[in-house]
Amino acid sequence: MNNNSADIIIIGAGASGLMAAYTAAKYSCAKVILLEKNNQIGKKLLITGKGRCNLTNNCSVDEFLNNVCTNRKFLMSAINSFSPQKTIAFFEELGLALKTERGKRVFPISDSARDVVQTLKNAIKKENISLRLNSNVVSVQHNTANTFSVKLETGEELYCNRLIIATGGKSYPQTGSTGSGFTFAKKLGHKLIAPHPSLVPIVTQESWCRELQGLSLRNVRLTLYKNQIKKPLFSEIGELLFTHFGLSGPLVLTASAFVGNSPPSEYKIAIDLKPGLENKQLNTRLVRDLAGNNKDLCNALKKLLPLRLVPIIIQLAQIDPRKKANQVTSLQRAQLIETIKNLTLTPQCLRGFNEAIITAGGINTNEVNPKTMESKLVAGLYFAGELLDLDALTGGFNLQIAFSTGYAAGLHCAQQYKNLTT
Ligand SMILES: Cc1cc2nc3c(=O)[nH]c(=O)nc-3n(C[C@H](O)[C@H](O)[C@H](O)COP(=O)(O)OP(=O)(O)OC[C@H]3O[C@@H](n4cnc5c(N)ncnc54)[C@H](O)[C@@H]3O)c2cc1C
């Protein structure tokens, strides 16, 4: 076999491609080539978890699947075969010490994503995988003899019997994930569910939001509704941030995953600024703060709400800001309570791929074998990671999806190679 051909080629040295390459080489003696367009592996991995890399979630398979937004059933087999606990054992056996934090989120003890990448780098080196950096794949072709040709930007052509496409989605394109895998998959006959940004900030219609730019709120409840449907799609307590375009922060990113493909304006966001107080308790508190207080209402609310929020709340409650606190009527108090407990915003759109933690949508999983990640349309072709129509919430679930699907694809390639050669 010459330098331009291999038994197995993997395109993309991100989380899923690295796992696929390692597994394929570890469980067979096949010649494996790993192609990466960047001059380094795992560029996106380096920025995960704010540079700390939340590499999985130490939960049961059932809990895991509850955090998957799209195609849970498809993932069952891959997650059962390579569970979060297997990911933990995998990294620890390779010498990376891990810790579990709040919400069962797993990080390296060093708090350094660089160590995760270095561990994977050492692993693929040990398995004698031929890693080719600066190798941007521009096209792939399925040949009549059941082989694949992979063409690089330089014009060089490589050949293989099994091809794993692990090129990621379209989010944070500066890391290398520009969606080229979608083009390759389409050319090979696969259908796409329109890729769209997810775990992404939300642009809101209300202009008052912009006045609060930079204000971060903790322990507030965000509830997301669709149209007139009473039952919320999402409701959780956490942290959010006002920005020049609308809303960001952990709660908002999670809520964005529940905004499907329908126009964002069909949704409503309600923020409860005081989720720990029932309406009645809040009323008692307001009566205490306002009665007998001859200061401006603005001043009287400073203890209850962040300073910058006070004039906005008074304005939205349609009360004159110069009104003295002790002159606020019971009706106006009710308006204040309604505004504080149910601050309503209308999404205008989601921010784009540049700011999205993940890409939802992607290769239609109906056309992929869930046990092996092999294409049902083209034998010998595999997909792994974020380019599949799979996505989950934050907490280490998306990297686990990349590892589990990468493992499934790599293992099946190894098994097929062994069947052919024995
Ligand atoms: C800011 C940020 C923070 C995140 N934090 C977390 C976290 O803490 N925990 C978590 O679980 N998830 C996190 N995620 C999501 C997670 O990083 C991804 O889901 C995961 O990296 C997907 O892995 P992948 O292998 O499918 O794709 P990628 O990691 O995107 O890797 C794809 C690779 O393919 C290469 N490539 C693409 N096209 C070509 C081509 N034509 N030729 C050659 N190479 C190509 C790319 O350069 C890239 O290296 C985060 C994402 C972002 C953006």
The ligand as an ORCA input file, in Angstrom:
! r2SCAN-3c Opt
* xyz 0 1
  C     -17.280     27.501     22.415
  C     -17.705     26.051     22.492
  C     -17.673     25.403     23.709
  C     -18.103     24.067     23.794
  N     -18.016     23.440     25.002
  C     -18.418     22.142     25.102
  C     -18.248     21.428     26.330
  O     -17.645     21.930     27.297
  N     -18.743     20.159     26.386
  C     -19.351     19.548     25.314
  O     -19.786     18.408     25.435
  N     -19.443     20.174     24.118
  C     -18.971     21.441     23.990
  N     -19.044     22.071     22.769
  C     -19.546     21.299     21.593
  C     -18.447     20.345     21.092
  O     -17.232     21.041     21.007
  C     -18.785     19.749     19.733
  O     -20.053     19.153     19.795
  C     -17.744     18.705     19.296
  O     -16.462     19.289     19.241
  C     -18.083     18.086     17.948
  O     -17.044     17.239     17.585
  P     -16.832     16.814     16.064
  O     -15.645     15.918     16.044
  O     -18.087     16.300     15.495
  O     -16.529     18.169     15.303
  P     -15.341     19.224     15.466
  O     -14.831     19.232     16.859
  O     -15.893     20.478     14.926
  O     -14.179     18.662     14.534
  C     -14.262     18.639     13.135
  C     -12.851     18.683     12.576
  O     -12.911     18.448     11.177
  C     -12.011     19.333     10.536
  N     -12.470     19.524      9.160
  C     -13.638     20.092      8.752
  N     -13.740     20.083      7.416
  C     -12.615     19.498      6.962
  C     -12.120     19.217      5.651
  N     -12.824     19.530      4.557
  N     -10.903     18.627      5.528
  C     -10.175     18.300      6.632
  N     -10.578     18.558      7.874
  C     -11.799     19.140      8.055
  C     -12.094     20.604     11.363
  O     -10.971     21.432     11.150
  C     -12.197     20.039     12.761
  O     -10.922     19.878     13.360
  C     -18.578     23.384     22.639
  C     -18.585     24.049     21.414
  C     -18.149     25.355     21.329
  C     -18.143     26.039     19.991
*
